[in-house]
Amino acid sequence: MHIIMRRFPRAAHLAEEGARKTKESLLPILQKHPGWKGFVGFQSEQGDVWACTMYSDASAARELAERAAAWRQENMSEFPPPENFLGEVGAHLALKSGGQDDLYCMVRKAEGAPASSPQPIGEKILNAAKSLPGLKGAYIMRSTDDPTKAASLWLCDSREHAMAVHEETMGVHIPGVKTRLVGAGKAVILALP
């Protein structure tokens, strides 16, 4: 599985209109492709808009990313150019469809990830959070462009539970890795197959 996370900096004022357009015309395009696995969009407390799209593999991610970019150019040109992170998902707790209307999303990025370790880092981090209340889904990925960079998408039932997950997983010591919270907010779009 691959995920592309797009951060549209300082675009919070465009979030409502962007969500409407995405639901009406982009999602139907994505949902027709067999490699599409899900979409989560949120307006962060930091003032950005995030769009996280899940794909079955790198090929589907590339193909659908091109379609989404063309759609964005035509339908949402008022949005600033996004910062993109493409990663192959390792450790994860798959989000189940249904009953997820009030998701709180959190994106974290890490730098300095070692090429290998006895226990994969993502598993270590996910194991620290798995039993915490309110955790609905988690996707930990390594960048396809730079294997020393990683990111994670956490989905919880509330801000309180998301912050507890953040605190607990920050306690997992991994020498040389610097992790930071880069975006958090309530989901405005959730679409799963």
KABEL-V219618 format. One record per pair of residues at least 24 apart in sequence whose ideal C-beta (glycine too) atoms are under 10 Angstrom apart, sorted by the first residue. I is the first residue (numbers start at 1). J is the second residue. D is the distance in Angstrom with one decimal. If there is no record, write none. Layout:
I&J&D, I&J&D
This chain:
1&35&9.9, 1&37&6.4, 1&38&9.5, 1&54&6.3, 1&55&6.9, 1&56&6.4, 1&57&7.5, 1&58&9.8, 1&60&9.6, 1&61&9.2, 1&87&9.6, 1&88&7.5, 1&89&4.2, 1&90&9.3, 1&92&7.3, 1&94&8.8, 1&139&7.7, 1&141&8.5, 2&35&9.1, 2&37&8.9, 2&53&9.1, 2&54&7.6, 2&55&4.8, 2&56&7.8, 2&57&6.2, 2&58&5.4, 2&59&9.0, 2&60&7.5, 2&61&4.3, 2&62&8.9, 2&65&9.6, 2&86&6.6, 2&87&6.8, 2&88&5.6, 2&89&6.6, 2&139&10.0, 2&141&7.7, 2&144&7.5, 3&37&8.7, 3&38&8.8, 3&40&9.4, 3&52&6.0, 3&53&6.8, 3&54&5.2, 3&55&7.2, 3&61&7.9, 3&85&8.2, 3&86&7.5, 3&87&5.8, 3&88&8.4, 3&89&6.0, 3&92&9.4, 3&139&5.8, 3&140&9.8, 3&141&5.7, 3&151&8.2, 3&152&9.7, 3&153&6.6, 4&51&8.2, 4&52&7.4, 4&53&5.2, 4&54&8.5, 4&55&7.4, 4&61&5.8, 4&62&9.4, 4&64&8.5, 4&65&5.7, 4&68&8.4, 4&82&9.5, 4&84&6.2, 4&85&7.2, 4&86&5.0, 4&87&8.2, 4&141&9.9, 4&144&9.8, 5&40&9.3, 5&50&6.6, 5&51&7.5, 5&52&4.8, 5&53&8.1, 5&82&9.0, 5&83&8.7, 5&84&7.2, 5&85&4.6, 5&86&8.0, 5&87&7.8, 5&107&6.2, 5&109&9.1, 5&139&9.5, 5&141&8.7, 5&151&6.3, 5&152&9.7, 5&153&6.7, 5&182&9.4, 5&183&8.7, 6&41&9.3, 6&48&9.9, 6&49&8.4, 6&50&6.9, 6&51&4.6, 6&52&7.6, 6&53&7.9, 6&65&9.1, 6&68&8.6, 6&69&9.6, 6&72&9.0, 6&79&9.5, 6&81&9.6, 6&82&3.9, 6&83&7.2, 6&84&5.5, 6&85&8.0, 6&86&9.7, 7&44&8.1, 7&46&9.3, 7&48&5.3, 7&49&7.6, 7&50&5.6, 7&51&8.4, 7&52&9.6, 7&80&9.7, 7&82&6.0, 7&83&4.7, 7&84&8.1, 7&85&7.9, 7&107&7.7, 7&109&9.8, 7&182&7.3, 7&183&6.4, 8&43&9.7, 8&44&9.8, 8&48&6.1, 8&49&4.2, 8&50&7.5, 8&51&7.5, 8&72&9.5, 8&76&8.9, 8&79&5.1, 8&80&5.7, 8&81&8.1, 8&82&5.0, 8&83&8.2, 9&44&9.9, 9&46&9.1, 9&47&8.0, 9&48&5.4, 9&49&8.6, 9&79&9.7, 9&80&5.8, 9&81&8.8, 9&82&8.1, 9&83&6.9, 10&46&9.1, 10&47&5.5, 10&48&6.6, 10&49&9.0, 10&80&6.9, 11&43&8.5, 11&44&9.7, 11&47&8.0, 11&48&6.3, 11&49&4.4, 11&50&9.6, 11&76&9.4, 11&78&8.6, 11&79&5.5, 11&80&5.8, 11&82&8.8, 12&43&5.2, 12&44&7.3, 12&45&9.1, 12&46&8.5, 12&47&4.6, 12&48&6.6, 12&49&6.3, 12&185&8.8, 13&43&9.5, 13&47&8.6, 13&49&9.4, 13&78&9.8, 14&43&9.2, 14&49&6.7, 14&76&7.7, 14&78&6.2, 14&79&5.9, 14&80&8.9, 15&41&8.3, 15&42&8.4, 15&43&4.0, 15&44&9.3, 15&47&9.7, 15&48&9.2, 15&49&5.1, 15&50&9.7, 15&79&9.8, 15&185&9.2, 15&188&6.4, 15&189&9.8, 16&43&8.3, 16&188&7.8, 17&76&8.2, 17&78&8.3, 17&79&9.6, 18&43&9.0, 18&49&6.2, 18&51&8.5, 18&72&9.3, 18&75&9.1, 18&76&5.8, 18&78&8.8, 18&79&6.5, 18&188&8.7, 18&189&9.1, 19&43&8.3, 19&49&8.6, 19&51&9.7, 19&187&9.8, 19&188&4.6, 19&189&5.4, 20&188&9.6, 20&189&9.6, 21&71&9.0, 21&72&9.5, 21&75&5.4, 21&76&6.2, 22&51&7.5, 22&68&9.5, 22&71&8.9, 22&72&9.4, 22&75&8.7, 22&76&8.2, 22&188&9.1, 22&189&6.0, 22&191&9.0, 23&188&9.2, 23&189&6.3, 23&191&7.9, 24&75&9.3, 25&71&7.1, 25&74&9.5, 25&75&6.5, 26&51&9.1, 26&53&9.6, 26&67&8.7, 26&68&6.5, 26&71&5.3, 26&72&8.0, 26&75&7.4, 26&76&8.8, 26&189&9.6, 26&191&9.7, 27&53&10.0, 27&189&7.7, 27&191&5.3, 28&191&9.9, 29&64&8.2, 29&67&6.0, 29&68&7.8, 29&70&9.7, 29&71&6.5, 30&54&9.9, 30&55&9.3, 30&60&10.0, 30&64&5.9, 30&67&7.6, 30&68&7.1, 30&71&9.1, 30&191&7.9, 31&191&7.0, 31&192&9.7, 31&193&7.3, 33&60&6.6, 33&63&7.3, 33&64&5.7, 33&67&8.1, 34&60&7.7, 34&193&9.5, 35&59&7.0, 35&60&2.4, 35&61&7.6, 35&62&9.8, 35&63&7.2, 35&64&6.7, 36&60&6.9, 36&61&9.6, 36&63&9.9, 36&64&6.2, 36&191&9.0, 36&192&9.9, 36&193&7.1, 37&61&9.8, 37&89&9.7, 37&94&9.1, 37&192&7.8, 37&193&6.4, 38&94&9.0, 38&95&7.1, 38&97&8.4, 38&137&9.2, 38&139&9.5, 38&190&8.0, 38&191&6.5, 38&192&4.6, 38&193&6.8, 39&68&9.7, 39&189&6.3, 39&190&7.4, 39&191&4.5, 39&192&8.0, 40&95&8.0, 40&100&9.4, 40&103&7.3, 40&105&6.0, 40&107&9.8, 40&137&8.8, 40&139&9.6, 40&153&7.1, 40&155&7.0, 40&187&5.7, 40&188&9.2, 40&189&6.7, 40&190&5.6, 40&191&8.0, 40&192&9.0, 41&105&8.6, 41&185&9.9, 41&187&6.9, 41&188&5.6, 41&189&3.7, 41&190&7.9, 41&191&8.8, 42&103&8.1, 42&104&8.3, 42&105&4.4, 42&106&9.2, 42&107&8.8, 42&155&9.7, 42&183&7.6, 42&184&8.2, 42&185&4.5, 42&186&6.2, 42&187&4.9, 42&188&5.9, 42&189&7.7, 42&190&9.1, 43&105&9.7, 43&183&9.4, 43&185&5.2, 43&186&7.5, 43&187&9.1, 43&188&6.0, 44&105&8.2, 44&106&9.2, 44&107&8.0, 44&181&9.8, 44&182&8.3, 44&183&4.0, 44&184&5.9, 44&185&4.3, 44&186&9.4, 45&159&8.6, 45&181&10.0, 45&183&8.1, 45&184&5.7, 45&185&5.2, 45&186&9.0, 46&181&9.0, 46&182&7.6, 46&183&5.9, 46&184&7.5, 46&185&8.0, 47&183&9.6, 47&185&9.6, 48&80&9.5, 48&82&9.5, 48&83&9.1, 48&107&9.6, 48&182&8.6, 48&183&5.9, 48&185&8.6, 49&76&9.9, 49&79&7.4, 49&80&9.3, 49&82&8.6, 49&183&9.2, 49&185&9.1, 49&188&8.8, 50&82&9.1, 50&105&7.0, 50&106&10.0, 50&107&6.2, 50&153&8.9, 50&182&9.0, 50&183&5.2, 50&184&9.3, 50&185&7.6, 50&187&9.5, 50&188&9.8, 51&79&9.8, 51&82&7.5, 51&84&9.9, 51&189&8.0, 52&85&9.3, 52&105&7.6, 52&107&7.5, 52&139&8.2, 52&151&9.7, 52&153&5.4, 52&155&9.5, 52&183&9.7, 52&187&9.7, 52&189&9.7, 53&86&9.9, 53&191&9.4, 54&89&7.9, 54&92&9.7, 54&94&9.4, 54&95&9.0, 54&139&7.4, 54&153&8.9, 54&191&9.9, 54&192&8.6, 54&193&9.4, 55&86&9.5, 55&89&9.5, 57&88&8.9, 58&86&8.2, 58&88&7.3, 58&144&6.9, 61&86&6.4, 61&87&9.6, 61&88&9.3, 61&144&8.7, 62&86&8.8, 83&182&9.5, 84&145&9.3, 85&109&7.2, 85&141&8.1, 85&143&6.5, 85&144&9.3, 85&145&8.6, 85&146&9.9, 85&149&7.9, 85&150&9.4, 85&151&5.2, 85&153&9.9, 85&182&9.4, 86&141&8.4, 86&143&7.0, 86&144&5.1, 86&145&6.9, 86&151&9.5, 87&139&8.5, 87&140&8.6, 87&141&3.0, 87&142&5.6, 87&143&5.3, 87&144&6.2, 87&145&8.9, 87&146&10.0, 87&147&9.8, 87&149&8.3, 87&150&7.1, 87&151&5.7, 87&152&9.1, 87&153&9.5, 88&141&5.8, 88&142&6.1, 88&143&8.5, 88&144&6.0, 88&147&9.7, 89&122&8.5, 89&138&9.8, 89&139&5.1, 89&140&7.0, 89&141&4.8, 89&142&8.8, 89&152&9.6, 89&153&9.1, 90&120&6.0, 90&121&8.3, 90&122&4.2, 90&123&7.5, 90&125&10.0, 90&126&9.0, 90&139&8.8, 90&140&5.7, 90&141&6.5, 90&142&6.5, 90&150&8.7, 90&152&9.9, 91&120&6.5, 91&121&8.3, 91&122&3.3, 91&123&4.6, 91&124&8.3, 91&125&7.1, 91&126&4.3, 91&127&8.3, 91&130&9.8, 91&138&7.7, 91&139&8.4, 91&140&4.7, 91&141&9.0, 91&152&8.9, 92&122&7.9, 92&123&9.9, 92&126&7.3, 92&137&7.7, 92&138&6.0, 92&139&4.6, 92&140&6.4, 92&141&8.4, 92&152&9.2, 92&153&9.0, 93&126&6.5, 93&129&8.4, 93&130&6.7, 93&135&6.8, 93&136&8.0, 93&137&5.6, 93&138&4.5, 93&139&8.0, 93&140&9.4, 93&154&9.2, 93&155&8.8, 94&136&9.8, 94&137&6.3, 94&138&8.9, 94&139&8.2, 94&192&9.4, 95&136&5.8, 95&137&3.1, 95&138&8.5, 95&139&8.4, 95&153&9.3, 95&155&5.5, 95&190&8.2, 95&192&6.7, 96&136&7.8, 96&137&7.8, 96&192&7.9, 97&190&8.5, 97&191&8.9, 97&192&3.9, 97&193&7.3, 98&192&8.4, 99&136&9.1, 99&157&9.6, 100&136&6.3, 100&137&8.3, 100&155&7.6, 100&157&8.4, 100&187&7.8, 100&190&5.6, 100&192&8.0, 101&157&10.0, 101&187&8.3, 101&190&7.6, 102&136&9.9, 102&156&9.7, 102&157&6.5, 102&158&7.5, 102&186&7.2, 102&187&7.9, 102&190&9.8, 103&136&6.4, 103&137&8.2, 103&154&9.9, 103&155&5.1, 103&156&7.1, 103&157&7.0, 103&158&9.2, 103&162&9.3, 103&185&10.0, 103&186&7.2, 103&187&4.1, 103&188&9.7, 103&190&6.0, 104&134&8.4, 104&136&9.0, 104&154&8.7, 104&155&7.5, 104&156&5.0, 104&157&7.0, 104&158&5.6, 104&159&5.0, 104&160&8.5, 104&161&7.3, 104&162&4.7, 104&163&9.0, 104&165&9.8, 104&184&7.2, 104&185&7.3, 104&186&5.6, 104&187&7.2, 105&136&10.0, 105&137&9.5, 105&153&6.9, 105&154&7.2, 105&155&5.8, 105&156&8.1, 105&162&7.7, 105&183&7.6, 105&184&6.7, 105&185&6.2, 105&186&7.4, 105&187&5.4, 105&188&9.5, 105&190&9.1, 106&138&9.4, 106&152&8.1, 106&153&7.5, 106&154&4.3, 106&155&7.9, 106&156&7.2, 106&159&8.9, 106&161&10.0, 106&162&4.8, 106&163&8.2, 106&165&7.2, 106&166&6.3, 106&181&6.5, 106&182&9.0, 106&183&7.3, 106&184&4.5, 106&185&8.4, 107&151&6.6, 107&152&7.2, 107&153&5.7, 107&154&7.7, 107&181&7.6, 107&182&5.4, 107&183&4.3, 107&184&7.3, 107&185&9.5, 108&140&9.1, 108&150&8.7, 108&151&6.7, 108&152&4.9, 108&153&8.4, 108&154&7.3, 108&165&9.8, 108&166&7.3, 108&169&8.0, 108&170&8.8, 108&179&5.7, 108&180&6.6, 108&181&5.3, 108&182&6.5, 108&183&8.6, 108&184&9.0, 109&143&9.2, 109&149&7.0, 109&150&7.3, 109&151&4.9, 109&152&8.1, 109&178&9.1, 109&179&7.2, 109&180&6.2, 109&181&8.5, 109&182&5.2, 109&183&9.2, 110&140&9.2, 110&142&9.3, 110&143&9.7, 110&148&9.0, 110&149&6.9, 110&150&4.4, 110&151&7.0, 110&152&7.7, 110&174&8.2, 110&177&5.3, 110&178&6.6, 110&179&4.3, 110&180&7.8, 111&143&9.7, 111&146&8.8, 111&148&6.5, 111&149&5.6, 111&150&8.0, 111&176&9.1, 111&177&7.2, 111&178&5.2, 111&179&8.2, 111&180&8.7, 112&148&6.0, 112&149&8.5, 112&150&9.3, 112&174&8.5, 112&175&8.7, 112&176&4.5, 112&177&4.8, 112&178&5.7, 112&179&9.2, 113&142&6.6, 113&143&8.7, 113&146&9.2, 113&147&6.9, 113&148&5.2, 113&149&6.7, 113&150&4.9, 113&174&7.8, 113&176&8.2, 113&177&5.7, 113&178&9.7, 113&179&9.6, 114&147&9.3, 114&148&8.0, 114&174&8.0, 114&175&8.0, 114&176&6.8, 114&177&7.7, 115&142&9.9, 115&147&6.4, 115&148&8.0, 116&147&9.8, 117&174&7.8, 117&175&9.5, 121&150&7.3, 121&172&8.3, 121&174&5.7, 121&177&7.2, 122&150&7.5, 122&152&7.7, 124&169&9.1, 124&172&5.6, 124&173&9.5, 124&174&7.3, 125&150&9.3, 125&152&7.2, 125&154&10.0, 125&165&9.8, 125&168&9.3, 125&169&5.0, 125&170&9.4, 125&171&9.9, 125&172&5.3, 125&174&8.1, 125&177&9.9, 125&179&8.7, 126&152&8.7, 126&154&9.8, 126&169&8.3, 126&172&9.6, 127&169&9.6, 127&172&8.5, 128&165&8.8, 128&168&5.4, 128&169&5.2, 128&170&9.2, 128&171&6.9, 128&172&5.0, 129&154&7.7, 129&156&9.5, 129&161&10.0, 129&164&8.7, 129&165&4.8, 129&166&8.9, 129&167&9.9, 129&168&5.6, 129&169&5.3, 129&172&9.0, 130&165&9.8, 130&168&10.0, 131&168&9.5, 132&156&8.5, 132&161&6.9, 132&162&9.8, 132&164&5.8, 132&165&5.5, 132&167&9.6, 132&168&6.1, 132&169&9.1, 133&157&8.2, 133&158&9.2, 133&160&9.3, 133&161&5.9, 133&164&7.7, 133&165&9.5, 134&158&5.7, 134&159&9.7, 134&160&7.5, 134&161&2.8, 134&162&7.5, 134&164&7.5, 134&165&7.7, 135&161&6.8, 135&162&8.6, 135&164&8.9, 135&165&5.8, 135&168&9.8, 136&161&8.9, 136&162&9.8, 137&192&9.7, 138&165&7.9, 138&169&9.1, 140&169&9.6, 148&176&9.3, 148&177&9.1, 150&174&10.0, 150&177&7.9, 150&179&8.3, 151&179&9.6, 151&182&8.3, 152&179&8.5, 153&183&9.6, 154&181&9.6, 154&184&8.7, 155&187&7.6, 155&190&8.6, 156&184&9.7, 158&186&9.3, 159&184&7.4, 159&185&8.6, 159&186&7.8, 162&186&9.9
